[in-house]
Amino acid sequence: QRISRNKKVVIGEYSWIGMNSVILPGVKLGTRTIVAAGSIVTKSFTDGYCVIGGVPAQIINHLDKNACDEFSRTKYQR
């Protein structure tokens, strides 16, 4: 018997999800989170500004918040 659990997946702004990745129900990804291809995300990474990958996904690298925000303000401002 299957039990239906209606949990939402929340993906933050400017996040990238690699091909063939799986994000389980209830997971929350923060702003500018990059998920490597083929990863299985089993827990939340709410702080964002990181690269995650693997099975189960874990933090591979942290992104510089100031550099990301500065890039988005200068290059793509309309």
C-alpha positions as CSV (number, residue, x, y, z in Angstrom):
1,Q,0.0,0.0,0.0
2,R,1.3,3.4,-0.9
3,I,0.9,6.4,1.4
4,S,0.5,9.7,-0.4
5,R,2.5,12.5,1.2
6,N,1.8,15.8,-0.5
7,K,5.0,17.7,0.3
8,K,6.1,20.7,-1.9
9,V,9.5,21.1,-3.4
10,V,10.7,24.7,-3.2
11,I,13.5,25.9,-5.5
12,G,15.0,29.3,-4.9
13,E,15.6,32.0,-7.4
14,Y,18.4,31.7,-10.0
15,S,18.9,28.0,-9.1
16,W,20.0,25.4,-11.7
17,I,19.0,21.8,-11.7
18,G,21.3,19.4,-13.7
19,M,19.9,16.8,-16.0
20,N,18.6,13.5,-14.5
21,S,18.6,14.9,-11.0
22,V,16.0,13.8,-8.5
23,I,14.7,16.1,-5.8
24,L,12.6,14.3,-3.1
25,P,9.4,15.7,-1.7
26,G,9.7,18.3,1.0
27,V,13.2,19.5,-0.1
28,K,13.9,23.3,-0.1
29,L,16.7,24.7,-2.1
30,G,17.8,28.3,-1.4
31,T,18.7,31.1,-3.8
32,R,21.4,30.3,-6.4
33,T,21.7,26.6,-5.6
34,I,23.3,24.6,-8.4
35,V,22.4,20.8,-8.4
36,A,24.9,18.7,-10.4
37,A,23.6,16.3,-13.0
38,G,22.5,12.9,-11.8
39,S,22.3,14.0,-8.1
40,I,19.7,12.8,-5.7
41,V,18.7,15.5,-3.3
42,T,17.3,14.0,0.0
43,K,17.6,17.0,2.3
44,S,17.2,20.8,2.2
45,F,19.9,23.4,1.4
46,T,18.0,26.5,2.5
47,D,21.1,28.8,2.8
48,G,21.7,28.6,-1.0
49,Y,24.7,30.0,-2.8
50,C,26.3,26.5,-3.1
51,V,26.9,23.7,-5.6
52,I,25.6,20.3,-4.5
53,G,25.9,16.9,-6.0
54,G,26.2,13.2,-5.5
55,V,24.0,10.4,-4.1
56,P,22.8,11.6,-1.7
57,A,23.6,15.2,-2.5
58,Q,26.1,17.2,-0.4
59,I,27.8,20.5,-0.7
60,I,30.7,20.4,-3.2
61,N,31.5,24.2,-3.2
62,H,30.2,27.4,-1.7
63,L,29.5,30.4,-4.0
64,D,30.6,34.0,-3.0
65,K,27.3,35.8,-2.3
66,N,28.8,39.2,-3.0
67,A,30.2,38.2,-6.4
68,C,26.9,36.6,-7.4
69,D,24.8,39.6,-6.4
70,E,27.2,42.1,-8.0
71,F,27.2,40.1,-11.3
72,S,23.4,40.1,-11.5
73,R,23.2,43.8,-10.7
74,T,25.7,45.0,-13.3
75,K,25.4,42.6,-16.3
76,Y,21.7,41.9,-16.5
77,Q,20.0,45.0,-15.1
78,R,17.3,46.4,-17.4
